[in-house]
Amino acid sequence: MGIMEMDRRAGLAAGAMPPGTDTAGIVHRAILIRARSGSTCAIEYLKGQRVAGSVIRRVMTGESIRADDRRALALLASQA
């Protein structure tokens, strides 16, 4: 008996994030993923969360990173 797969994002427009998504939290996690596991993992995480390409570009280039994200990166670097 096969397992039926359901695309939970099928009802969303292409590139749209689900309503109520905590974009800041997703970006924060992506920044930490990038610091620990590299850019490829962070990009795949952001794509999986349906984050816009323009946001992914800013996160990966370090543009417009919030102060609390910079502090988190500094703390992570000090623990390494």
Summary of the structure (lengths in Angstrom):
residues: 80
radius of gyration: 15.0
end to end distance: 48.0
largest distance: 51.8
contacts: 171
relative contact order: 0.15
helix: 59%
strand: 0%
